[in-house]
Protein backbone atom coordinates (compact mmCIF):
# COMPACT_ATOMS: atom_id res chain seq x y z
CA UNK A 1 0.00 0.00 0.00
CA UNK A 2 1.41 3.34 -1.02
CA UNK A 3 0.30 6.88 -0.28
CA UNK A 4 0.66 10.21 -2.03
CA UNK A 5 -0.29 13.51 -0.41
CA UNK A 6 -3.41 15.18 -1.79
CA UNK A 7 -5.06 18.12 -0.09
CA UNK A 8 -8.39 19.80 -0.68
CA UNK A 9 -9.30 23.49 -0.61
CA UNK A 10 -8.23 25.28 2.61
CA UNK A 11 -10.94 25.27 5.25
CA UNK A 12 -13.12 22.70 3.52
CA UNK A 13 -14.28 19.61 5.43
CA UNK A 14 -11.98 16.70 4.66
CA UNK A 15 -13.70 13.48 3.58
CA UNK A 16 -12.27 10.48 5.35
CA UNK A 17 -12.77 8.34 2.23
CA UNK A 18 -13.14 9.54 -1.33
CA UNK A 19 -13.23 7.74 -4.66
CA UNK A 20 -12.73 9.58 -7.95
CA UNK A 21 -13.30 8.24 -11.46
CA UNK A 22 -13.36 4.58 -10.43
CA UNK A 23 -13.89 2.07 -13.24
CA UNK A 24 -14.26 -1.68 -12.99
CA UNK A 25 -14.99 -4.19 -15.74
CA UNK A 26 -15.44 -7.94 -15.84
CA UNK A 27 -14.50 -8.91 -19.36
CA UNK A 28 -16.47 -6.77 -21.81
CA UNK A 29 -19.04 -5.65 -19.23
CA UNK A 30 -18.44 -2.35 -17.45
CA UNK A 31 -19.77 -2.69 -13.90
CA UNK A 32 -18.53 0.68 -12.59
CA UNK A 33 -18.09 3.75 -14.79
CA UNK A 34 -16.28 6.84 -13.50
CA UNK A 35 -17.76 6.40 -10.04
CA UNK A 36 -17.12 9.08 -7.46
CA UNK A 37 -18.01 8.69 -3.78
CA UNK A 38 -17.43 10.88 -0.75
CA UNK A 39 -17.78 9.58 2.82
CA UNK A 40 -17.55 12.05 5.70
CA UNK A 41 -16.55 11.26 9.30
CA UNK A 42 -19.35 11.31 11.84
CA UNK A 43 -21.99 10.72 9.17
CA UNK A 44 -23.98 7.83 7.76
CA UNK A 45 -23.82 7.74 3.97
CA UNK A 46 -26.40 5.44 2.40
CA UNK A 47 -25.39 3.73 -0.83
CA UNK A 48 -28.55 2.80 -2.72
CA UNK A 49 -29.38 1.41 -6.12
CA UNK A 50 -31.35 -1.32 -7.81
CA UNK A 51 -30.10 -4.88 -8.17
CA UNK A 52 -27.20 -4.87 -10.60
CA UNK A 53 -26.37 -1.21 -10.05
CA UNK A 54 -22.86 -2.11 -8.89
CA UNK A 55 -23.17 -1.59 -5.13
CA UNK A 56 -21.52 -4.83 -4.07
CA UNK A 57 -18.74 -4.40 -6.61
CA UNK A 58 -18.07 -0.88 -5.33
CA UNK A 59 -17.98 -2.12 -1.74
CA UNK A 60 -15.52 -4.85 -2.69
CA UNK A 61 -13.31 -2.27 -4.41
CA UNK A 62 -13.36 -0.17 -1.24
CA UNK A 63 -12.47 -3.24 0.82
CA UNK A 64 -9.61 -4.33 -1.42
CA UNK A 65 -11.23 -7.55 -2.62
CA UNK A 66 -11.39 -6.25 -6.18
CA UNK A 67 -8.80 -4.01 -7.72
CA UNK A 68 -10.05 -1.08 -9.77
CA UNK A 69 -9.19 -0.73 -13.45
CA UNK A 70 -8.66 3.01 -13.02
CA UNK A 71 -9.50 5.82 -10.65
CA UNK A 72 -8.25 7.36 -7.43
CA UNK A 73 -8.73 6.12 -3.87
CA UNK A 74 -8.15 8.78 -1.23
CA UNK A 75 -8.14 8.22 2.52
CA UNK A 76 -7.97 11.19 4.89
CA UNK A 77 -6.87 13.37 1.99
CA UNK A 78 -4.01 11.15 0.82
CA UNK A 79 -4.06 9.03 -2.30
CA UNK A 80 -3.59 5.38 -1.42
CA UNK A 81 -3.41 2.10 -3.28
CA UNK A 82 -5.47 -0.68 -1.73
CA UNK A 83 -4.51 -4.06 -3.15
CA UNK A 84 -6.01 -6.35 -0.52
CA UNK A 85 -8.41 -6.46 2.45
CA UNK A 86 -5.33 -6.26 4.68
CA UNK A 87 -4.45 -2.89 3.13
CA UNK A 88 -7.99 -1.63 3.73
CA UNK A 89 -7.95 -2.84 7.33
CA UNK A 90 -4.59 -1.14 7.90
CA UNK A 91 -6.19 2.16 6.87
CA UNK A 92 -9.10 1.61 9.23
CA UNK A 93 -11.72 0.40 6.73
CA UNK A 94 -13.80 -2.53 7.97
CA UNK A 95 -16.61 -4.16 6.02
CA UNK A 96 -19.49 -6.18 7.44
CA UNK A 97 -20.88 -8.32 4.62
CA UNK A 98 -24.34 -9.84 4.52
CA UNK A 99 -23.08 -13.27 5.57
CA UNK A 100 -21.49 -11.63 8.68
CA UNK A 101 -18.50 -14.03 8.62
CA UNK A 102 -19.30 -15.38 12.09
CA UNK A 103 -18.68 -18.94 13.27
CA UNK A 104 -21.67 -20.47 15.04
CA UNK A 105 -19.57 -22.92 17.06
CA UNK A 106 -17.42 -20.16 18.60
CA UNK A 107 -18.39 -17.69 21.31
CA UNK A 108 -18.56 -13.91 20.90
CA UNK A 109 -15.00 -13.29 22.09
CA UNK A 110 -13.54 -15.92 19.79
CA UNK A 111 -15.47 -14.50 16.83
CA UNK A 112 -14.43 -10.91 17.51
CA UNK A 113 -10.74 -11.85 17.65
CA UNK A 114 -10.79 -14.57 14.99
CA UNK A 115 -7.57 -14.31 13.00
CA UNK A 116 -6.30 -11.49 15.24
CA UNK A 117 -5.95 -13.31 18.53
CA UNK A 118 -3.97 -11.68 21.33
CA UNK A 119 -1.22 -13.89 22.71
CA UNK A 120 1.16 -13.69 25.62
CA UNK A 121 4.21 -15.93 25.63
CA UNK A 122 2.76 -18.01 22.79
CA UNK A 123 -0.48 -18.61 24.73
CA UNK A 124 -3.87 -17.05 23.99
CA UNK A 125 -4.54 -14.16 26.35
CA UNK A 126 -8.18 -15.05 26.98
CA UNK A 127 -8.65 -12.57 29.84
CA UNK A 128 -7.52 -9.56 27.80
CA UNK A 129 -9.61 -10.55 24.78
CA UNK A 130 -12.69 -11.07 26.94
CA UNK A 131 -12.19 -7.69 28.60
CA UNK A 132 -11.74 -5.87 25.27
CA UNK A 133 -14.79 -7.58 23.76
CA UNK A 134 -16.93 -6.61 26.74
CA UNK A 135 -15.63 -3.02 26.66
CA UNK A 136 -16.34 -2.71 22.94
CA UNK A 137 -19.93 -3.89 23.33
CA UNK A 138 -20.41 -1.63 26.34
CA UNK A 139 -18.96 1.30 24.41
CA UNK A 140 -21.61 0.75 21.75
CA UNK A 141 -24.29 0.59 24.48
CA UNK A 142 -25.14 -2.99 23.54
CA UNK A 143 -27.28 -4.48 26.30
CA UNK A 144 -28.96 -7.35 24.48
CA UNK A 145 -26.06 -9.81 24.86
CA UNK A 146 -26.05 -11.65 28.18
CA UNK A 147 -22.43 -12.80 28.07
CA UNK A 148 -19.48 -12.42 25.72
CA UNK A 149 -18.92 -16.14 26.20
CA UNK A 150 -22.24 -16.99 24.55
CA UNK A 151 -21.93 -19.11 21.46
CA UNK A 152 -22.98 -17.26 18.33
CA UNK A 153 -25.33 -20.13 17.44
CA UNK A 154 -27.55 -19.09 20.37
CA UNK A 155 -27.89 -15.46 19.24
CA UNK A 156 -30.78 -13.88 17.37
CA UNK A 157 -30.32 -12.24 13.98
CA UNK A 158 -30.12 -8.78 15.51
CA UNK A 159 -27.59 -9.92 18.10
CA UNK A 160 -25.44 -11.52 15.40
CA UNK A 161 -25.44 -8.30 13.42
CA UNK A 162 -24.47 -6.43 16.58
CA UNK A 163 -21.53 -8.77 17.17
CA UNK A 164 -20.40 -8.39 13.55
CA UNK A 165 -20.49 -4.59 13.86
CA UNK A 166 -18.68 -4.68 17.20
CA UNK A 167 -16.03 -6.90 15.61
CA UNK A 168 -15.58 -4.28 12.89
CA UNK A 169 -15.11 -1.36 15.29
CA UNK A 170 -12.89 -3.27 17.72
CA UNK A 171 -9.76 -2.55 15.68
CA UNK A 172 -9.86 1.26 15.85
CA UNK A 173 -11.64 1.44 12.53
CA UNK A 174 -12.45 4.81 11.00
CA UNK A 175 -14.83 3.69 8.25
CA UNK A 176 -17.40 0.92 8.68
CA UNK A 177 -19.19 -0.40 5.61
CA UNK A 178 -22.42 -2.29 6.31
CA UNK A 179 -23.83 -4.36 3.46
CA UNK A 180 -27.61 -4.76 3.92
CA UNK A 181 -27.41 -5.08 7.74
CA UNK A 182 -31.19 -5.31 8.22
CA UNK A 183 -32.11 -7.44 5.20
CA UNK A 184 -33.03 -10.57 7.20
CA UNK A 185 -34.23 -8.94 10.42
CA UNK A 186 -37.64 -8.36 11.95
CA UNK A 187 -39.00 -4.97 12.97
CA UNK A 188 -37.64 -4.94 16.53
CA UNK A 189 -34.21 -6.24 15.50
CA UNK A 190 -34.03 -3.75 12.64
CA UNK A 191 -34.68 -0.88 15.04
CA UNK A 192 -31.93 -2.20 17.31
CA UNK A 193 -29.38 -2.36 14.48
CA UNK A 194 -30.31 1.06 13.09
CA UNK A 195 -29.87 2.57 16.54
CA UNK A 196 -26.40 1.05 16.65
CA UNK A 197 -25.58 2.40 13.16
CA UNK A 198 -26.57 5.90 14.22
CA UNK A 199 -24.50 5.54 17.38
CA UNK A 200 -21.40 4.65 15.36
CA UNK A 201 -21.69 7.91 13.43
CA UNK A 202 -22.39 9.89 16.59
CA UNK A 203 -19.15 8.46 17.99
CA UNK A 204 -17.25 9.96 15.04
CA UNK A 205 -16.98 6.98 12.69
CA UNK A 206 -17.84 7.22 9.02
CA UNK A 207 -20.53 4.70 8.11
CA UNK A 208 -21.34 3.58 4.57
CA UNK A 209 -24.72 1.85 4.69
CA UNK A 210 -25.71 -0.27 1.69
CA UNK A 211 -29.47 -0.70 1.69
CA UNK A 212 -32.57 -1.25 -0.43
CA UNK A 213 -34.86 -0.13 2.38
CA UNK A 214 -35.78 3.53 2.00
CA UNK A 215 -37.30 3.64 5.49
CA UNK A 216 -33.95 2.58 6.96
CA UNK A 217 -32.11 5.10 4.79
CA UNK A 218 -34.23 8.05 5.83
CA UNK A 219 -34.18 6.93 9.46
CA UNK A 220 -30.39 7.07 9.93
CA UNK A 221 -28.56 8.45 6.87
CA UNK A 222 -27.15 11.96 6.58
CA UNK A 223 -26.39 11.60 2.86
CA UNK A 224 -27.59 9.38 0.05
CA UNK A 225 -25.41 8.20 -2.83
CA UNK A 226 -27.34 6.67 -5.73
CA UNK A 227 -25.84 4.16 -8.16
CA UNK A 228 -27.64 3.50 -11.43
CA UNK A 229 -26.26 0.88 -13.80
CA UNK A 230 -22.67 1.43 -12.79
CA UNK A 231 -22.76 5.23 -12.54
CA UNK A 232 -23.07 7.46 -9.50
CA UNK A 233 -26.09 9.52 -10.52
CA UNK A 234 -26.26 11.72 -7.42
CA UNK A 235 -24.99 12.31 -3.91
CA UNK A 236 -27.37 14.43 -1.86
CA UNK A 237 -28.18 15.25 1.74
CA UNK A 238 -31.10 13.21 3.02
CA UNK A 239 -32.80 16.33 4.35
CA UNK A 240 -32.84 17.83 0.84
CA UNK A 241 -34.70 15.03 -0.93
CA UNK A 242 -37.87 13.04 -0.53
CA UNK A 243 -38.46 9.31 -0.59
CA UNK A 244 -40.00 9.51 -4.07
CA UNK A 245 -37.09 11.55 -5.46
CA UNK A 246 -34.57 8.94 -4.32
CA UNK A 247 -36.72 6.17 -5.79
CA UNK A 248 -36.81 8.12 -9.06
CA UNK A 249 -33.01 8.28 -9.11
CA UNK A 250 -32.75 4.57 -8.34
CA UNK A 251 -35.19 3.48 -11.03
CA UNK A 252 -34.45 5.95 -13.83
CA UNK A 253 -31.03 7.35 -13.04
CA UNK A 254 -32.40 10.85 -13.50
CA UNK A 255 -33.35 13.48 -10.96
CA UNK A 256 -35.73 15.52 -13.09
CA UNK A 257 -37.69 16.67 -10.05
CA UNK A 258 -34.60 17.81 -8.19
CA UNK A 259 -33.21 21.32 -8.36
CA UNK A 260 -30.29 23.18 -6.87
CA UNK A 261 -31.40 26.04 -4.60
CA UNK A 262 -28.23 27.92 -5.56
CA UNK A 263 -29.48 28.19 -9.13
CA UNK A 264 -26.85 25.93 -10.67
CA UNK A 265 -28.83 23.90 -13.23
CA UNK A 266 -26.26 21.11 -13.10
CA UNK A 267 -26.37 20.75 -9.35
CA UNK A 268 -28.43 18.99 -6.73
CA UNK A 269 -29.35 19.93 -3.19
CA UNK A 270 -26.45 19.30 -0.86
CA UNK A 271 -23.88 20.71 -3.26
CA UNK A 272 -23.27 17.54 -5.25
CA UNK A 273 -23.89 17.41 -8.98
CA UNK A 274 -26.27 15.03 -10.70
CA UNK A 275 -24.35 13.26 -13.47
CA UNK A 276 -27.28 11.37 -14.90
CA UNK A 277 -28.30 14.07 -17.38
CA UNK A 278 -24.94 14.83 -18.97
CA UNK A 279 -24.47 14.21 -22.68
CA UNK A 280 -21.75 11.68 -22.11
CA UNK A 281 -24.04 9.65 -19.88
CA UNK A 282 -26.69 9.67 -22.56
CA UNK A 283 -24.19 8.32 -25.06
CA UNK A 284 -22.95 5.47 -22.91
CA UNK A 285 -25.75 4.58 -20.52
CA UNK A 286 -29.00 5.20 -22.32
CA UNK A 287 -28.19 3.86 -25.78
CA UNK A 288 -30.59 0.95 -26.10
CA UNK A 289 -28.80 -0.66 -29.04
CA UNK A 290 -25.32 -0.68 -27.51
CA UNK A 291 -24.57 -4.21 -26.40
CA UNK A 292 -21.29 -3.71 -24.53
CA UNK A 293 -22.30 -0.78 -22.33
CA UNK A 294 -23.87 -1.00 -18.90
CA UNK A 295 -27.40 -0.08 -19.86
CA UNK A 296 -28.59 -2.14 -22.76
CA UNK A 297 -32.30 -2.49 -23.05
CA UNK A 298 -32.33 -6.01 -21.65
CA UNK A 299 -28.88 -6.66 -20.21
CA UNK A 300 -28.18 -6.35 -16.46
CA UNK A 301 -24.69 -5.23 -15.47
CA UNK A 302 -24.74 -7.62 -12.59
CA UNK A 303 -24.58 -10.57 -14.93
CA UNK A 304 -20.84 -10.72 -14.62
CA UNK A 305 -20.67 -9.74 -10.96
CA UNK A 306 -19.77 -12.80 -8.88
CA UNK A 307 -22.99 -12.44 -6.88
CA UNK A 308 -25.00 -12.69 -10.13
CA UNK A 309 -23.09 -15.30 -12.15
CA UNK A 310 -25.70 -15.89 -14.84
CA UNK A 311 -26.62 -12.78 -16.87
CA UNK A 312 -30.10 -12.78 -18.38
CA UNK A 313 -30.17 -13.53 -22.12
CA UNK A 314 -30.87 -10.68 -24.53
CA UNK A 315 -34.39 -10.61 -25.88
CA UNK A 316 -33.50 -8.44 -28.94
C-alpha positions in Angstrom: 0.0 0.0 0.0 1.4 3.3 -1.0 0.3 6.9 -0.3 0.7 10.2 -2.0 -0.3 13.5 -0.4 -3.4 15.2 -1.8 -5.1 18.1 -0.1 -8.4 19.8 -0.7 -9.3 23.5 -0.6 -8.2 25.3 2.6 -10.9 25.3 5.3 -13.1 22.7 3.5 -14.3 19.6 5.4 -12.0 16.7 4.7 -13.7 13.5 3.6 -12.3 10.5 5.3 -12.8 8.3 2.2 -13.1 9.5 -1.3 -13.2 7.7 -4.7 -12.7 9.6 -8.0 -13.3 8.2 -11.5 -13.4 4.6 -10.4 -13.9 2.1 -13.2 -14.3 -1.7 -13.0 -15.0 -4.2 -15.7 -15.4 -7.9 -15.8 -14.5 -8.9 -19.4 -16.5 -6.8 -21.8 -19.0 -5.6 -19.2 -18.4 -2.3 -17.4 -19.8 -2.7 -13.9 -18.5 0.7 -12.6 -18.1 3.7 -14.8 -16.3 6.8 -13.5 -17.8 6.4 -10.0 -17.1 9.1 -7.5 -18.0 8.7 -3.8 -17.4 10.9 -0.7 -17.8 9.6 2.8 -17.6 12.1 5.7 -16.5 11.3 9.3 -19.4 11.3 11.8 -22.0 10.7 9.2 -24.0 7.8 7.8 -23.8 7.7 4.0 -26.4 5.4 2.4 -25.4 3.7 -0.8 -28.5 2.8 -2.7 -29.4 1.4 -6.1 -31.4 -1.3 -7.8 -30.1 -4.9 -8.2 -27.2 -4.9 -10.6 -26.4 -1.2 -10.1 -22.9 -2.1 -8.9 -23.2 -1.6 -5.1 -21.5 -4.8 -4.1 -18.7 -4.4 -6.6 -18.1 -0.9 -5.3 -18.0 -2.1 -1.7 -15.5 -4.8 -2.7 -13.3 -2.3 -4.4 -13.4 -0.2 -1.2 -12.5 -3.2 0.8 -9.6 -4.3 -1.4 -11.2 -7.5 -2.6 -11.4 -6.2 -6.2 -8.8 -4.0 -7.7 -10.0 -1.1 -9.8 -9.2 -0.7 -13.5 -8.7 3.0 -13.0 -9.5 5.8 -10.6 -8.2 7.4 -7.4 -8.7 6.1 -3.9 -8.1 8.8 -1.2 -8.1 8.2 2.5 -8.0 11.2 4.9 -6.9 13.4 2.0 -4.0 11.2 0.8 -4.1 9.0 -2.3 -3.6 5.4 -1.4 -3.4 2.1 -3.3 -5.5 -0.7 -1.7 -4.5 -4.1 -3.1 -6.0 -6.4 -0.5 -8.4 -6.5 2.4 -5.3 -6.3 4.7 -4.5 -2.9 3.1 -8.0 -1.6 3.7 -8.0 -2.8 7.3 -4.6 -1.1 7.9 -6.2 2.2 6.9 -9.1 1.6 9.2 -11.7 0.4 6.7 -13.8 -2.5 8.0 -16.6 -4.2 6.0 -19.5 -6.2 7.4 -20.9 -8.3 4.6 -24.3 -9.8 4.5 -23.1 -13.3 5.6 -21.5 -11.6 8.7 -18.5 -14.0 8.6 -19.3 -15.4 12.1 -18.7 -18.9 13.3 -21.7 -20.5 15.0 -19.6 -22.9 17.1 -17.4 -20.2 18.6 -18.4 -17.7 21.3 -18.6 -13.9 20.9 -15.0 -13.3 22.1 -13.5 -15.9 19.8 -15.5 -14.5 16.8 -14.4 -10.9 17.5 -10.7 -11.9 17.6 -10.8 -14.6 15.0 -7.6 -14.3 13.0 -6.3 -11.5 15.2 -6.0 -13.3 18.5 -4.0 -11.7 21.3 -1.2 -13.9 22.7 1.2 -13.7 25.6 4.2 -15.9 25.6 2.8 -18.0 22.8 -0.5 -18.6 24.7 -3.9 -17.0 24.0 -4.5 -14.2 26.3 -8.2 -15.0 27.0 -8.6 -12.6 29.8 -7.5 -9.6 27.8 -9.6 -10.6 24.8 -12.7 -11.1 26.9 -12.2 -7.7 28.6 -11.7 -5.9 25.3 -14.8 -7.6 23.8 -16.9 -6.6 26.7 -15.6 -3.0 26.7 -16.3 -2.7 22.9 -19.9 -3.9 23.3 -20.4 -1.6 26.3 -19.0 1.3 24.4 -21.6 0.7 21.8 -24.3 0.6 24.5 -25.1 -3.0 23.5 -27.3 -4.5 26.3 -29.0 -7.4 24.5 -26.1 -9.8 24.9 -26.1 -11.7 28.2 -22.4 -12.8 28.1 -19.5 -12.4 25.7 -18.9 -16.1 26.2 -22.2 -17.0 24.6 -21.9 -19.1 21.5 -23.0 -17.3 18.3 -25.3 -20.1 17.4 -27.5 -19.1 20.4 -27.9 -15.5 19.2 -30.8 -13.9 17.4 -30.3 -12.2 14.0 -30.1 -8.8 15.5 -27.6 -9.9 18.1 -25.4 -11.5 15.4 -25.4 -8.3 13.4 -24.5 -6.4 16.6 -21.5 -8.8 17.2 -20.4 -8.4 13.5 -20.5 -4.6 13.9 -18.7 -4.7 17.2 -16.0 -6.9 15.6 -15.6 -4.3 12.9 -15.1 -1.4 15.3 -12.9 -3.3 17.7 -9.8 -2.5 15.7 -9.9 1.3 15.9 -11.6 1.4 12.5 -12.5 4.8 11.0 -14.8 3.7 8.3 -17.4 0.9 8.7 -19.2 -0.4 5.6 -22.4 -2.3 6.3 -23.8 -4.4 3.5 -27.6 -4.8 3.9 -27.4 -5.1 7.7 -31.2 -5.3 8.2 -32.1 -7.4 5.2 -33.0 -10.6 7.2 -34.2 -8.9 10.4 -37.6 -8.4 12.0 -39.0 -5.0 13.0 -37.6 -4.9 16.5 -34.2 -6.2 15.5 -34.0 -3.8 12.6 -34.7 -0.9 15.0 -31.9 -2.2 17.3 -29.4 -2.4 14.5 -30.3 1.1 13.1 -29.9 2.6 16.5 -26.4 1.1 16.7 -25.6 2.4 13.2 -26.6 5.9 14.2 -24.5 5.5 17.4 -21.4 4.6 15.4 -21.7 7.9 13.4 -22.4 9.9 16.6 -19.1 8.5 18.0 -17.3 10.0 15.0 -17.0 7.0 12.7 -17.8 7.2 9.0 -20.5 4.7 8.1 -21.3 3.6 4.6 -24.7 1.8 4.7 -25.7 -0.3 1.7 -29.5 -0.7 1.7 -32.6 -1.2 -0.4 -34.9 -0.1 2.4 -35.8 3.5 2.0 -37.3 3.6 5.5 -34.0 2.6 7.0 -32.1 5.1 4.8 -34.2 8.0 5.8 -34.2 6.9 9.5 -30.4 7.1 9.9 -28.6 8.4 6.9 -27.1 12.0 6.6 -26.4 11.6 2.9 -27.6 9.4 0.1 -25.4 8.2 -2.8 -27.3 6.7 -5.7 -25.8 4.2 -8.2 -27.6 3.5 -11.4 -26.3 0.9 -13.8 -22.7 1.4 -12.8 -22.8 5.2 -12.5 -23.1 7.5 -9.5 -26.1 9.5 -10.5 -26.3 11.7 -7.4 -25.0 12.3 -3.9 -27.4 14.4 -1.9 -28.2 15.2 1.7 -31.1 13.2 3.0 -32.8 16.3 4.3 -32.8 17.8 0.8 -34.7 15.0 -0.9 -37.9 13.0 -0.5 -38.5 9.3 -0.6 -40.0 9.5 -4.1 -37.1 11.6 -5.5 -34.6 8.9 -4.3 -36.7 6.2 -5.8 -36.8 8.1 -9.1 -33.0 8.3 -9.1 -32.7 4.6 -8.3 -35.2 3.5 -11.0 -34.5 5.9 -13.8 -31.0 7.3 -13.0 -32.4 10.8 -13.5 -33.4 13.5 -11.0 -35.7 15.5 -13.1 -37.7 16.7 -10.1 -34.6 17.8 -8.2 -33.2 21.3 -8.4 -30.3 23.2 -6.9 -31.4 26.0 -4.6 -28.2 27.9 -5.6 -29.5 28.2 -9.1 -26.9 25.9 -10.7 -28.8 23.9 -13.2 -26.3 21.1 -13.1 -26.4 20.7 -9.4 -28.4 19.0 -6.7 -29.3 19.9 -3.2 -26.4 19.3 -0.9 -23.9 20.7 -3.3 -23.3 17.5 -5.3 -23.9 17.4 -9.0 -26.3 15.0 -10.7 -24.4 13.3 -13.5 -27.3 11.4 -14.9 -28.3 14.1 -17.4 -24.9 14.8 -19.0 -24.5 14.2 -22.7 -21.7 11.7 -22.1 -24.0 9.7 -19.9 -26.7 9.7 -22.6 -24.2 8.3 -25.1 -22.9 5.5 -22.9 -25.8 4.6 -20.5 -29.0 5.2 -22.3 -28.2 3.9 -25.8 -30.6 1.0 -26.1 -28.8 -0.7 -29.0 -25.3 -0.7 -27.5 -24.6 -4.2 -26.4 -21.3 -3.7 -24.5 -22.3 -0.8 -22.3 -23.9 -1.0 -18.9 -27.4 -0.1 -19.9 -28.6 -2.1 -22.8 -32.3 -2.5 -23.0 -32.3 -6.0 -21.7 -28.9 -6.7 -20.2 -28.2 -6.4 -16.5 -24.7 -5.2 -15.5 -24.7 -7.6 -12.6 -24.6 -10.6 -14.9 -20.8 -10.7 -14.6 -20.7 -9.7 -11.0 -19.8 -12.8 -8.9 -23.0 -12.4 -6.9 -25.0 -12.7 -10.1 -23.1 -15.3 -12.1 -25.7 -15.9 -14.8 -26.6 -12.8 -16.9 -30.1 -12.8 -18.4 -30.2 -13.5 -22.1 -30.9 -10.7 -24.5 -34.4 -10.6 -25.9 -33.5 -8.4 -28.9 
